[in-house]
Amino acid sequence: MKTEKRKIGSWEFAFSPTVYELTPEALNEAGTLIKAWQPVFPKENTWAQQHFGIPSLFIRLDCVVNGTVKIFEIEERPAGMGTMNELHPGFKQRLKKAQQDWPLIKLLVSPKRAGQDDYLWVEETSPEEARQSTDCLLIRAEPEEIIFHEFETRSVSSLKRKGDKSYGLPMGLWEEVTVNDLPRLDWSKGFCLKEKQTSKTRGIEIWHPRKNQLSSQGIGGVSTRTRIENILKEKGSMYYQPFIEPMESPVGQPMIFRIFFFYDFDKLEYVYAGGFWNSRPNLKIHGATDAVVGLVE
């Protein structure tokens, strides 16, 4: 399959012309998952929560669709919207329409968050300028950066709870395990251990019993048993999720879908906005330089 090199912002990747289209059944399943997620994500005193009782105006599902929709994560402050605005005509049109209803949003970025792509769809501001206005804010900062907490009531997405994974417990997506559970882990099956609050594949450890076979096929991203045991001992407790098999991409590599939803003020629900498929020679699939990307309608 032919791909072309693309660069959007700081991300260089291979772009594929292959487009996937989600079925109405898959979109209904995704909507059901979102409705289960919305009330159990930890609440903050944000603009989005105060006005609509939601964690964020826009979210992203990282998932596979193999007969059913299975989600790796629901990202409540997703990256990639600027990239989609450049790549995906349908997404761009839906974002423009959504912005007509949303309040004016400015982008506030921590110096620690270099490389983000939001400037491609929203105007950036500074903390000093933000203090002189009443605009809503998309805040790209780590939860521990308390200098940004003063803007919590104007945030259209998560702030202190960014990357909180506790929603997966009531949804039945994963369970908590501690160092005491090490003897009962079933190493004959694949699984993922993730830190309780993290993002961008940090704090994610994947175990697969076919690690050597996958490695021989050039597919990385699988941790050793020793590493997983040591990290669980270090962290004390983590979330355990049964392994979800990625799909196979048109270029023969593991693939997931990353699909976006916008909150509709009239329908009072999240509506599908489009997305992309992401493929790598690695089970940790994200926006790396070796990624192959295509659109999802």
C-alpha positions in Angstrom: 0.0 0.0 0.0 1.2 3.5 -0.9 1.5 6.1 1.8 2.7 9.6 1.8 4.8 11.4 4.4 2.9 14.1 6.2 3.8 16.6 8.9 1.3 18.5 11.0 2.6 20.5 13.8 5.5 18.6 15.3 4.1 15.1 14.3 5.6 13.4 11.2 3.7 10.3 10.0 2.8 8.2 7.0 -0.7 9.0 5.7 -2.8 6.2 4.0 -5.6 6.9 1.6 -7.6 4.0 3.1 -10.8 5.2 4.8 -12.9 3.2 7.2 -16.5 3.9 7.9 -18.2 3.1 11.2 -21.5 1.2 11.0 -24.6 2.6 12.7 -24.4 -0.4 15.1 -20.8 0.5 16.1 -21.8 4.1 16.7 -24.8 3.0 18.8 -22.4 0.8 20.9 -20.0 3.7 21.3 -22.8 6.0 22.4 -23.9 3.5 25.0 -20.4 3.3 26.4 -20.2 7.1 26.5 -23.5 7.3 28.4 -22.1 4.9 31.0 -18.8 6.8 31.3 -20.2 10.3 31.6 -21.6 10.1 35.1 -18.7 8.1 36.6 -15.8 10.2 35.5 -14.6 12.1 38.6 -16.3 15.5 38.9 -14.4 18.8 38.9 -15.6 22.4 39.3 -15.2 23.1 35.6 -17.3 25.1 33.2 -18.3 21.9 31.4 -19.4 20.3 34.7 -21.2 23.3 36.0 -23.2 24.0 32.9 -23.9 20.6 31.5 -22.7 18.0 34.0 -20.2 16.6 31.6 -16.4 16.0 32.0 -15.6 17.7 28.6 -17.0 19.4 25.5 -15.1 16.9 23.4 -13.8 13.4 24.0 -12.1 10.6 22.1 -12.5 6.9 22.2 -9.4 4.7 21.6 -11.0 1.4 20.6 -11.2 -1.5 18.2 -14.3 -2.6 16.3 -14.2 -6.4 15.9 -17.9 -7.3 15.8 -18.3 -5.2 18.9 -16.7 -1.9 20.2 -14.0 -2.5 22.8 -12.4 0.5 24.3 -8.8 0.9 25.6 -9.5 4.4 27.0 -11.9 7.2 26.9 -9.9 10.4 26.6 -11.7 13.4 28.2 -9.0 15.9 27.1 -8.0 14.4 23.8 -5.0 15.4 21.7 -5.3 15.3 17.9 -8.1 17.7 17.2 -5.8 20.1 15.5 -4.4 17.3 13.3 -7.9 16.1 12.5 -8.9 19.7 11.6 -6.1 19.6 9.0 -6.6 16.0 7.7 -10.3 15.2 7.9 -12.7 17.4 5.9 -15.8 15.9 7.7 -14.3 16.5 11.1 -13.3 20.1 10.1 -16.9 20.8 9.1 -18.4 19.3 12.3 -15.9 21.2 14.5 -16.8 24.5 12.8 -20.5 23.8 13.3 -19.9 22.9 17.0 -17.9 26.0 17.6 -20.9 28.1 16.5 -22.8 26.8 19.6 -19.8 26.5 22.0 -18.7 29.5 24.0 -15.5 31.3 22.8 -12.6 29.0 23.8 -9.0 30.1 24.2 -6.0 27.7 24.5 -3.8 28.0 27.6 -0.7 25.8 27.4 1.9 24.9 30.0 5.5 25.2 29.0 5.7 21.5 29.8 3.3 20.6 27.0 5.4 21.3 23.9 4.2 19.6 20.7 0.5 19.9 21.2 -1.6 20.7 18.0 -4.6 22.6 19.4 -3.2 25.9 18.0 -4.5 24.6 14.7 -8.1 25.0 15.7 -8.2 27.4 18.7 -6.4 30.7 19.5 -3.8 30.6 22.2 -3.6 32.9 25.2 -1.3 33.4 28.2 -2.0 33.2 31.9 -1.7 37.0 32.1 -4.2 37.5 29.3 -6.5 34.9 30.6 -6.8 36.7 34.0 -8.0 39.8 32.1 -10.8 38.0 30.3 -13.8 35.7 31.0 -13.3 33.4 28.0 -13.6 29.7 28.5 -10.3 27.8 28.3 -8.9 24.6 27.0 -6.0 24.1 29.4 -3.1 21.9 28.4 -1.3 21.4 31.7 -0.4 18.5 34.0 -2.8 18.0 37.0 0.0 18.8 39.5 0.7 22.2 38.0 -1.3 24.1 40.6 -0.6 27.5 38.9 -3.4 26.6 36.4 -5.9 25.6 39.0 -7.2 29.1 39.4 -8.8 28.7 35.9 -10.7 25.6 36.8 -14.2 27.2 36.7 -13.5 28.3 33.1 -12.2 25.0 31.8 -14.1 23.2 29.1 -12.4 19.9 29.8 -10.6 18.2 32.7 -7.9 19.8 34.7 -7.0 18.2 38.0 -8.5 14.8 37.1 -6.9 14.6 33.6 -6.1 11.0 32.8 -8.0 9.6 35.8 -8.8 6.0 35.0 -11.1 5.3 37.9 -14.2 5.4 35.6 -13.2 2.0 34.3 -14.1 0.3 37.6 -17.8 0.9 37.7 -17.9 0.3 33.9 -16.3 -3.1 34.3 -13.5 -2.2 32.0 -10.7 -3.1 34.4 -10.1 -3.9 38.1 -7.7 -2.8 40.7 -4.8 -5.1 41.5 -2.1 -4.7 44.2 1.2 -6.3 44.8 -0.6 -9.0 46.8 -2.4 -10.1 43.6 0.9 -11.0 41.8 0.5 -14.7 42.6 -2.9 -14.8 40.9 -2.1 -13.0 37.7 -2.6 -15.4 34.8 0.5 -15.1 32.6 -1.0 -17.5 30.0 -3.2 -14.6 28.9 -2.5 -11.1 27.7 -3.3 -8.1 29.9 -2.5 -4.5 30.4 -1.5 -2.8 33.7 -2.1 1.0 33.8 -1.4 3.6 36.4 -4.5 5.1 38.0 -4.0 8.6 36.5 -1.9 8.9 33.4 -2.1 9.7 29.7 -0.1 9.4 26.4 0.7 5.7 27.0 2.8 6.6 30.1 2.4 4.2 32.9 1.1 1.5 30.6 2.6 -2.0 30.7 1.4 -4.7 28.3 2.0 -8.4 28.8 1.5 -10.9 26.0 2.3 -14.6 26.3 3.5 -14.5 22.7 6.1 -11.8 23.4 8.9 -13.6 21.6 6.8 -14.4 18.6 5.6 -10.9 18.3 9.2 -9.6 18.6 10.3 -11.9 15.8 7.6 -10.3 13.7 9.0 -6.9 14.5 6.2 -5.9 16.9 7.3 -4.3 20.1 5.6 -2.8 23.1 5.4 -5.9 25.3 6.9 -5.7 28.8 8.8 -8.5 30.4 7.3 -10.3 33.3 10.1 -9.1 35.6 9.4 -5.5 34.6 5.7 -5.8 35.3 6.3 -7.4 38.7 8.8 -4.7 39.7 6.5 -1.8 38.6 3.5 -3.2 40.4 5.6 -3.6 43.5 6.8 0.0 43.1 3.3 1.5 42.5 1.6 -0.7 45.1 -1.6 -0.9 43.0 -2.6 -0.4 39.4 -5.6 -1.2 37.1 -5.7 -4.5 35.3 -7.4 -4.8 31.9 -7.7 -8.0 29.9 -5.7 -7.7 26.6 -7.7 -6.3 23.7 -6.5 -7.6 20.4 -5.8 -4.7 18.0 -7.2 -4.8 14.5 -4.9 -5.4 11.5 -4.2 -2.3 9.4 -3.9 -2.1 5.6 -0.2 -2.1 6.1 -0.2 -5.3 8.2 0.5 -3.7 11.6 -1.6 -3.5 14.8 -4.2 -0.8 14.5 -6.8 1.0 16.6 -9.4 3.6 16.0 -9.3 7.0 17.7 -12.7 8.5 17.2 -14.0 11.9 18.5 -17.3 13.0 19.8 -18.5 16.6 20.5 -21.1 17.6 23.0 -24.3 18.8 21.3 -26.1 21.5 23.3 -29.4 20.9 21.6 -29.4 17.1 21.9 -27.7 17.2 25.3 -25.5 14.3 24.3 -22.2 13.5 22.6 -22.4 13.2 18.8 -19.9 11.5 16.5 -17.4 13.9 14.8 -15.1 11.5 12.8 -11.7 10.2 13.6 -8.6 8.3 12.4 -7.0 4.9 12.5 -3.6 4.6 13.9 -1.2 1.8 13.2 2.3 1.0 14.4 4.7 -2.0 14.6 4.0 -1.9 18.3 1.2 -2.8 20.8 1.5 0.7 22.3 -0.2 2.5 19.5 0.0 6.3 19.5 1.2 9.2 17.5 4.8 8.2 17.0 7.0 8.9 14.0 6.6 5.3 12.8 2.8 5.6 12.8 0.7 5.0 9.7 -2.6 7.0 9.8 -5.8 7.1 7.8 -9.3 8.5 8.2 -12.4 7.0 9.9 -15.8 8.4 8.8 
